[in-house]
């Protein structure tokens, strides 16, 4: 889990303005950061940046993109690419008698049925995560550390099986690359699902132990459990009175009470467990403000406590500590909320700890889904359909599915794929380098076609496919990429161009490394994250080319010292130079990899 916001997020929060909902409005979006606390068992510090409704930059329904002064260049790009494709078709017809040879299509359509079945088996295998999570919830499997070992063993088996199967079938690079990349996606999804549920079960157990400790502390107290609740609510009333004592409290008009309308008082009143309790507090504030006797107020307090009947949360805690008849009237959350106002600092502190832990078990969305209610096959299938690699109890959702939007993304996918196919067959495959060709001429010939292919592939994956699945699953957070084209360094690019993978690495690699190994610095955690990412990319190249060369691994590893250099103030100030260097590196990187792996 995430130990703390990374440096970029942390600096964004510090420069942000806080909204009324408690979020931080930044230039990169709105961030919701939970309270951090350290686990006594797993020793993890957790701070989650949750999802929120957002649209992608190139979405036609994005109002911000529609008002961008450079939006005309987006239209110009597609018109130019269309004219370029038409000119390519006409030239091919004049020279060969056909627009496309479809030789490439014959290659990547080979064994299509077997590939589809293999991919279906891969996706179906992920459902084993559900019985795993249920075993953890039911106490048949301890997540730390037996479950963690089994989880990583299962993920390794899935990856090895996919690699062995691609070699066994002797698939071309398109099929083998697709199945390997999809295996990585499924493994990341499974890892996040099992890790989050295992962590939440650990939080649930710790919250139960803290609540038991809270009960023991109140029993040691002279007033006992019920008396402690009375004392805590009396202290809460006094706190409210302190906040409103400088205002005109209440007057009577014809025997009818006029409710208190100060913002401070209303905030306290609204924070009570239910509307009945809020009304009772208003009456007590009126009574005390009129100077009536404290004993009568305390008797009314006891009466109101007896009528707070909200025991819905006890379904989670009852198996561990059966409630007494007095406690059954209040849910654990309601009891702890009251006890945070107790005069005894130990009781108040323990109640705060319980509420902090309990807040992690409830989603922040409108459903308020509570762990372990989320552990079900239906919830897992829903998560698998949502285009994200990070599991949450609840995601922001849209109201409905728009058929016209799905149609738009389908047409955009088909058109972009046709352009990608044309560029690949006409300008990349014929120029495939050989060892006897000039190295620099091969780079020059392939630079522009590879860049166009990269832009089209990026648009297909992140704008068409991700947005299409997001619409079908009613997933409202569509920020699958950020303005990576404005990157001034490689760490900017790594954060912006593939947000789902970046979020996964941020939470489950970078932050987990910092939390699990306190001696590791942030720079060390960054190096570990980059090396893991580079190893995964190199594995894909090994499977695709059937060669072990480590070219891609070395090129990605070189980014680490370059990132440290670009953090120098003199370089960071010159954003134009940084952007030029970034684009030159991207332009040279793709053909360089192609020539290195194919010719050498």
C-alpha positions in Angstrom: 0.0 0.0 0.0 1.1 3.6 -0.4 3.2 4.8 2.5 3.0 8.5 1.7 2.6 10.7 -1.3 5.6 10.7 -3.6 7.6 13.9 -3.9 5.7 15.2 -7.0 2.3 14.6 -5.3 3.5 16.0 -2.0 4.8 19.2 -3.6 1.5 19.5 -5.5 -0.4 19.2 -2.3 1.7 21.8 -0.6 1.1 24.3 -3.5 -2.6 23.4 -3.7 -5.7 25.1 -2.3 -8.0 23.1 -0.1 -11.7 22.8 -1.2 -14.7 22.6 1.1 -14.9 18.9 0.7 -11.4 18.5 2.2 -9.7 17.8 -1.2 -6.7 19.6 -2.6 -7.3 21.4 -6.0 -4.0 21.3 -7.9 -3.0 22.0 -11.5 -3.0 18.3 -12.2 -6.5 17.6 -10.8 -8.1 17.2 -7.4 -6.4 15.0 -4.9 -8.1 13.2 -2.0 -5.5 12.1 0.6 -6.6 10.1 3.6 -5.1 10.3 7.1 -1.9 8.4 7.5 -1.1 6.0 10.3 1.4 3.2 10.9 0.3 -0.4 11.2 1.6 -2.1 14.3 1.8 -5.4 12.6 2.7 -4.7 9.0 4.5 -1.4 9.8 3.0 0.3 6.7 2.2 3.9 6.5 -0.8 4.4 4.3 -2.0 7.5 2.4 -4.3 6.8 -0.6 -4.9 9.2 -3.5 -8.4 8.2 -4.6 -10.2 8.5 -7.9 -12.5 11.3 -8.9 -14.6 12.1 -12.0 -12.2 13.3 -14.8 -12.1 13.3 -18.6 -9.1 12.5 -20.8 -7.4 15.4 -22.7 -8.5 14.3 -26.2 -12.1 13.4 -25.3 -14.4 15.4 -27.5 -16.7 16.0 -24.4 -13.9 17.5 -22.4 -14.8 21.2 -21.9 -11.2 22.2 -21.0 -9.7 20.6 -24.1 -12.4 22.2 -26.2 -11.3 25.7 -25.1 -7.6 25.0 -25.5 -6.0 27.5 -27.9 -4.0 24.7 -29.6 -7.1 22.5 -30.3 -6.8 23.2 -34.0 -3.5 21.4 -34.2 -5.3 18.2 -33.1 -7.7 18.5 -36.0 -4.8 19.4 -38.3 -3.0 16.2 -37.2 -5.8 13.9 -38.2 -6.5 15.6 -41.5 -2.8 15.5 -42.4 -2.6 11.8 -41.5 -5.7 11.0 -43.5 -4.2 12.8 -46.6 -0.9 11.0 -46.1 -2.7 7.7 -46.0 -4.7 8.4 -49.1 -1.5 9.4 -50.9 0.1 6.2 -49.8 -2.8 4.1 -51.1 -2.8 5.9 -54.5 1.0 5.5 -54.9 0.7 1.7 -54.0 -2.1 1.2 -56.5 -0.1 2.9 -59.3 3.0 0.9 -58.5 1.6 -2.5 -57.6 -2.0 -2.6 -58.6 -3.3 -2.8 -55.0 -3.5 -0.4 -52.0 -2.3 -2.8 -49.4 -0.8 -6.3 -49.7 -2.2 -7.5 -46.3 0.9 -9.7 -45.8 1.2 -8.2 -42.3 -2.5 -9.0 -41.6 -1.9 -12.7 -42.5 1.0 -12.8 -40.0 -0.8 -11.3 -37.0 -4.1 -13.2 -37.7 -2.3 -16.5 -37.5 -3.6 -18.8 -34.8 -6.2 -16.2 -33.9 -8.7 -18.8 -32.4 -6.0 -20.4 -30.2 -4.9 -16.9 -29.1 -8.5 -16.0 -28.2 -8.9 -19.2 -26.2 -5.6 -18.7 -24.4 -6.5 -15.1 -23.5 -9.9 -16.3 -22.2 -8.2 -18.9 -20.0 -5.8 -16.2 -18.7 -8.7 -13.9 -17.8 -10.7 -16.7 -16.2 -7.8 -17.7 -14.0 -7.8 -14.4 -12.3 -11.2 -15.3 -10.6 -9.1 -17.5 -8.2 -8.5 -14.2 -6.4 -12.0 -14.3 -5.0 -11.7 -17.6 -3.0 -8.3 -16.4 -1.9 -9.8 -13.2 -0.5 -12.7 -15.1 1.1 -10.2 -17.5 2.8 -8.4 -14.5 4.3 -11.6 -12.8 5.4 -12.9 -16.0 7.0 -9.7 -16.6 8.9 -8.7 -19.8 7.1 -5.6 -18.1 5.7 -3.4 -15.5 7.4 -2.4 -12.9 4.9 0.8 -11.8 6.6 2.8 -13.7 5.6 1.4 -16.9 4.3 -1.0 -15.2 2.0 1.6 -12.9 0.6 3.9 -15.9 -0.3 1.0 -17.7 -2.0 0.0 -14.6 -3.8 3.4 -14.0 -5.4 3.8 -17.7 -6.2 0.4 -17.7 -8.0 1.4 -14.6 -10.0 4.7 -16.1 -11.0 3.0 -19.3 -12.2 0.6 -17.3 -14.4 3.5 -15.3 -16.0 5.7 -18.4 -16.5 2.7 -20.3 -18.0 2.0 -17.5 -20.5 5.7 -17.3 -21.5 6.1 -21.0 -22.0 2.8 -21.2 -24.0 3.9 -18.5 -26.4 7.2 -20.3 -27.0 5.4 -23.6 -27.4 3.0 -22.2 -30.0 5.9 -20.4 -31.9 3.8 -17.3 -32.4 5.0 -14.3 -34.3 5.9 -11.1 -32.4 2.3 -9.6 -32.5 0.6 -12.6 -30.8 3.4 -13.3 -28.3 3.7 -9.7 -27.4 0.0 -9.3 -26.9 -0.4 -12.3 -24.6 2.7 -11.3 -22.6 1.5 -7.7 -22.1 -2.0 -8.9 -21.2 -0.5 -11.3 -18.7 1.3 -8.4 -17.0 -2.0 -6.4 -16.9 -3.9 -9.3 -15.3 -1.0 -10.0 -12.8 -1.0 -6.3 -11.8 -4.8 -6.4 -11.3 -4.7 -9.6 -9.3 -1.8 -8.2 -7.2 -3.7 -5.0 -6.3 -6.9 -6.9 -5.5 -5.3 -9.4 -3.2 -2.9 -6.9 -1.6 -5.7 -4.4 -0.8 -8.1 -7.0 0.6 -5.3 -8.6 2.6 -4.3 -5.2 4.0 -7.9 -4.3 4.8 -8.4 -7.5 6.7 -5.4 -6.7 8.8 -6.9 -3.3 9.4 -10.2 -4.9 10.4 -8.4 -7.1 13.0 -6.5 -4.3 14.4 -9.6 -2.1 14.7 -11.3 -4.9 16.6 -8.3 -5.2 19.0 -8.3 -1.4 19.5 -12.1 -1.4 20.2 -11.6 -4.1 22.8 -8.8 -2.0 24.4 -11.3 0.9 24.4 -13.8 -1.2 26.3 -11.2 -2.2 28.8 -10.1 1.4 29.4 -13.7 2.5 30.0 -14.3 -0.5 32.4 -11.2 0.5 34.3 -12.6 4.0 34.5 -14.8 4.6 37.6 -17.8 5.5 35.4 -17.8 2.2 33.4 -18.8 1.9 29.7 -22.2 3.6 29.9 -21.0 6.3 32.3 -18.1 7.0 30.0 -20.5 7.5 27.1 -22.5 10.0 29.2 -19.4 11.9 30.3 -18.1 12.0 26.7 -21.4 13.4 25.4 -21.6 15.9 28.2 -18.1 17.1 27.3 -19.2 17.3 23.7 -22.1 19.5 24.6 -19.8 21.8 26.6 -17.5 22.1 23.6 -20.5 23.1 21.5 -21.5 25.7 24.0 -18.0 27.2 24.1 -18.2 27.6 20.4 -21.5 29.4 20.4 -21.4 31.2 23.8 -20.5 34.6 22.1 -23.7 34.6 20.0 -27.4 35.1 20.9 -28.5 31.6 21.6 -32.2 31.1 21.7 -35.3 33.0 22.3 -38.9 31.8 22.6 -41.8 33.0 20.6 -45.2 31.8 21.6 -43.8 28.9 23.5 -41.9 27.5 20.4 -38.2 27.1 20.5 -36.1 28.7 17.8 -33.2 26.4 16.8 -29.6 27.6 16.9 -28.4 28.8 13.5 -24.7 29.5 14.1 -22.4 27.6 11.7 -20.3 26.2 14.6 -23.3 24.8 16.4 -24.8 23.4 13.2 -21.5 21.7 12.4 -21.5 20.0 15.7 -25.1 19.1 15.5 -24.8 17.6 12.0 -21.9 15.4 13.1 -24.1 13.4 15.4 -25.0 9.8 14.7 -28.5 10.3 13.4 -31.2 13.0 13.0 -32.9 12.0 16.2 -29.7 12.6 18.2 -29.1 15.9 16.4 -32.6 17.1 17.5 -31.9 16.0 21.0 -28.7 17.9 21.1 -30.5 21.0 19.9 -33.0 20.7 22.8 -30.2 20.2 25.3 -28.3 23.2 24.0 -31.5 25.2 24.4 -32.0 23.9 28.0 -28.5 24.5 29.1 -28.4 27.9 27.6 -31.5 28.9 29.6 -29.6 28.0 32.8 -31.6 25.0 33.8 -30.1 22.4 36.2 -27.3 20.2 35.1 -28.8 17.1 36.6 -31.9 17.4 34.4 -29.7 17.8 31.4 -27.7 14.8 32.3 -30.9 12.7 32.7 -32.0 13.9 29.3 -28.6 12.9 28.0 -29.0 9.4 29.3 -32.5 9.2 27.8 -31.2 10.2 24.4 -28.4 7.7 24.5 -30.9 5.0 25.1 -32.7 6.0 21.9 -29.7 6.0 19.6 -30.4 2.8 17.8 -28.0 2.4 15.0 -26.3 -1.0 15.2 -25.6 -1.7 11.6 -21.9 -1.7 12.0 -22.0 -4.4 14.7 -22.3 -7.1 12.1 -18.6 -6.8 11.6 -17.5 -6.8 15.2 -20.0 -9.1 17.0 -18.0 -12.3 16.4 -14.9 -10.9 18.1 -16.5 -9.2 21.1 -20.2 -9.8 21.9 -21.8 -6.5 23.0 -23.5 -6.1 26.3 -27.1 -5.0 26.5 -26.1 -1.4 27.1 -23.7 -1.4 24.2 -26.0 -2.9 21.6 -27.9 0.4 21.3 -24.8 2.1 19.9 -22.7 1.0 16.9 -18.9 0.8 17.5 -18.4 3.9 15.3 -21.0 5.9 17.2 -19.5 4.9 20.6 -16.0 5.7 19.5 -17.2 9.1 18.0 -18.6 10.0 21.4 -15.6 8.8 23.3 -13.2 11.0 21.4 -14.6 13.8 23.6 -14.0 11.9 26.8 -12.0 13.9 29.4 -9.6 11.0 29.9 -6.8 11.4 27.3 -6.2 7.6 27.0 -9.8 6.9 26.2 -10.1 9.8 23.7 -6.8 8.8 22.0 -7.8 5.1 21.7 -11.2 6.2 20.3 -9.5 8.4 17.7 -7.2 5.4 16.7 -10.2 3.2 16.2 -12.0 5.8 14.1 -8.9 6.2 11.9 -8.6 2.5 11.4 -12.4 2.1 10.7 -12.3 4.9 8.1 -10.0 2.7 6.0 -12.7 0.0 5.9 -15.4 2.2 4.4 -15.4 3.6 0.8 -15.5 7.3 0.4 -18.2 7.1 -2.4 -21.9 7.3 -2.1 -22.4 3.6 -1.5 -20.2 3.7 1.6 -19.2 0.1 0.9 -17.7 -1.6 4.0 -15.0 -4.3 4.0 -15.5 -7.3 3.7 -18.9 -6.7 1.9 -16.8 -6.1 -1.2 -15.4 -9.6 -1.3 -17.6 -11.2 -3.9 -17.4 -12.5 -7.5 -19.7 -9.7 -8.8 -17.4 -7.1 -7.3 -14.3 -8.7 -8.7 -15.9 -8.9 -12.2 -16.8 -5.3 -12.0 -13.2 -4.4 -11.0 -11.8 -6.5 -14.0 -14.0 -4.5 -16.4 -12.9 -1.1 -15.1 -9.8 0.2 -16.9 -7.5 0.6 -13.8 -4.8 -1.5 -12.2 -5.4 -0.3 -8.7 -8.2 -1.8 -6.6 -10.5 0.3 -4.5 -13.6 -0.4 -2.5 -15.6 2.0 -4.6 -14.9 4.1 -7.7 -16.6 7.3 -9.0 -19.3 6.2 -11.5 -21.3 7.9 -14.2 -25.1 7.9 -14.2 -25.5 5.9 -17.4 -23.9 4.3 -20.5 -24.0 6.5 -23.6 -24.4 4.4 -26.7 -23.3 7.2 -29.0 -20.1 7.7 -27.0 -19.3 3.9 -27.3 -20.0 4.1 -31.0 -17.7 7.2 -31.3 -14.8 5.3 -29.6 -15.4 2.2 -31.7 -15.2 4.2 -34.9 -12.1 6.0 -33.7 -10.5 2.7 -32.8 -11.2 1.2 -36.2 -10.0 4.3 -38.1 -6.9 4.7 -36.0 -6.1 1.0 -36.3 -6.4 1.2 -40.1 -3.9 4.1 -40.1 -1.6 2.2 -37.8 -1.7 -0.9 -40.0 -1.0 1.3 -43.1 2.1 2.9 -41.5 3.4 -0.5 -40.3 3.0 -2.3 -43.5 4.1 0.5 -45.9 6.8 2.2 -44.0 8.2 0.0 -41.2 8.2 -3.6 -42.4 9.8 -2.8 -45.8 12.5 -0.9 -44.0 13.3 -3.6 -41.4 17.1 -3.2 -40.9 19.6 -5.9 -41.7 23.2 -6.2 -40.4 24.7 -5.1 -43.8 22.7 -1.8 -43.9 24.0 1.5 -42.6 23.1 1.9 -38.9 22.5 5.7 -39.1 20.5 5.4 -42.4 18.2 2.8 -40.7 17.7 5.2 -37.8 16.8 8.0 -40.2 14.4 5.9 -42.3 12.5 4.5 -39.3 12.4 7.5 -37.0 9.3 9.2 -38.4 7.3 6.0 -39.1 7.9 4.7 -35.6 6.9 8.1 -34.1 3.6 8.1 -36.0 3.0 4.5 -35.1 3.7 5.3 -31.4 1.2 8.2 -31.4 -1.5 6.1 -33.1 -0.9 3.2 -30.7 -1.1 5.5 -27.7 -4.3 7.0 -29.0 -5.8 3.6 -29.6 -5.0 2.2 -26.2 -5.5 5.1 -23.9 -8.2 7.2 -25.7 -10.2 4.5 -27.5 -9.9 1.2 -25.6 -9.6 2.6 -22.1 -12.4 5.2 -22.6 -14.6 2.6 -24.3 -14.3 0.2 -21.3 -14.7 3.0 -18.9 -18.0 4.0 -20.5 -19.2 0.4 -20.5 -18.3 0.0 -16.9 -19.5 3.5 -16.0 -16.1 4.4 -14.6 -16.0 8.2 -14.2 -12.2 8.8 -13.8 -10.9 8.9 -17.4 -7.5 10.4 -16.7 -5.5 7.6 -18.3 -2.7 9.9 -19.3 -1.6 13.5 -18.7 0.1 16.0 -20.9 3.2 13.9 -21.5 4.0 15.8 -24.7 5.0 18.7 -22.5 7.5 16.6 -20.5 10.8 18.2 -19.7 12.4 15.1 -18.3 12.0 11.4 -18.4 10.5 11.2 -14.9 7.8 13.6 -16.1 7.2 11.3 -19.0 7.1 8.2 -16.9 4.5 9.7 -14.6 2.3 11.1 -17.4 2.1 8.9 -20.4 0.7 5.8 -18.8 -1.2 6.7 -15.6 -2.7 3.3 -14.8 0.7 1.6 -14.7 2.3 4.6 -13.0 -0.4 4.5 -10.2 0.2 0.8 -9.7 4.0 1.2 -9.5 3.5 4.2 -7.2 1.3 2.3 -4.7 2.5 -1.2 -4.9 6.3 -0.8 -5.6 7.6 2.6 -4.8 5.5 3.3 -1.6 5.5 -0.4 -0.5 9.3 -0.4 -0.7 9.5 2.8 1.5 7.1 1.3 4.0 8.5 -2.2 4.2 12.2 -1.1 4.3 12.6 2.1 6.3 16.3 2.1 5.6 15.6 2.6 1.9 15.6 6.3 0.8 13.2 7.8 -1.7 15.9 7.7 -4.4 16.5 4.1 -3.6 12.8 3.3 -3.9 12.7 5.2 -7.2 15.7 3.1 -8.5 14.0 -0.1 -7.5 10.8 0.9 -9.2 12.6 1.8 -12.4 14.7 -1.4 -12.4 11.5 -3.5 -12.0 9.8 -1.7 -14.8 12.9 -2.1 -17.0 13.1 -5.8 -16.3 9.4 -6.3 -17.2 9.9 -4.4 -20.5 13.0 -6.4 -21.3 11.1 -9.6 -20.7 8.6 -8.6 -23.3 11.4 -7.9 -25.8 13.0 -11.3 -25.1 9.7 -13.0 -25.8 9.0 -10.9 -28.9 12.4 -11.2 -30.5 13.6 -14.5 -28.9 16.9 -12.8 -28.1 18.5 -11.8 -24.8 20.3 -8.6 -25.5 19.3 -6.3 -22.5 19.3 -3.2 -24.8 15.9 -1.9 -23.5 16.9 -2.7 -19.9 20.1 -0.6 -20.3 18.3 2.2 -22.0 15.7 2.5 -19.3 18.4 2.2 -16.6 20.2 5.1 -18.1 17.2 7.2 -17.4 17.9 7.0 -13.6 21.1 9.2 -13.7 19.5 11.4 -16.4 16.5 12.0 -14.0 18.9 13.0 -11.2 20.8 15.4 -13.6 17.6 17.0 -14.8 16.5 17.8 -11.3 19.3 20.4 -11.1 17.8 23.9 -10.7 19.7 25.3 -13.8 18.2 22.6 -16.0 14.7 22.6 -14.5 14.4 26.3 -15.2 14.9 25.9 -18.9 11.7 24.0 -19.8 12.0 24.5 -23.6 15.4 22.9 -23.7 14.2 20.0 -21.5 11.2 19.4 -23.9 13.5 19.5 -26.9 15.8 16.9 -25.4 12.8 14.8 -24.4 11.4 14.7 -28.0 14.8 14.0 -29.5 15.3 11.1 -27.2 11.9 9.7 -28.0 12.4 10.1 -31.7 15.7 8.3 -31.5 14.7 5.6 -29.0 12.2 3.6 -31.1 14.3 3.1 -34.3 17.4 2.5 -32.1 15.6 -0.3 -30.4 14.4 -1.8 -33.6 17.8 -1.7 -35.3 19.5 -3.1 -32.2 17.2 -6.0 -31.7 16.5 -6.9 -35.3 20.0 -6.4 -36.8 22.2 -7.2 -33.9 
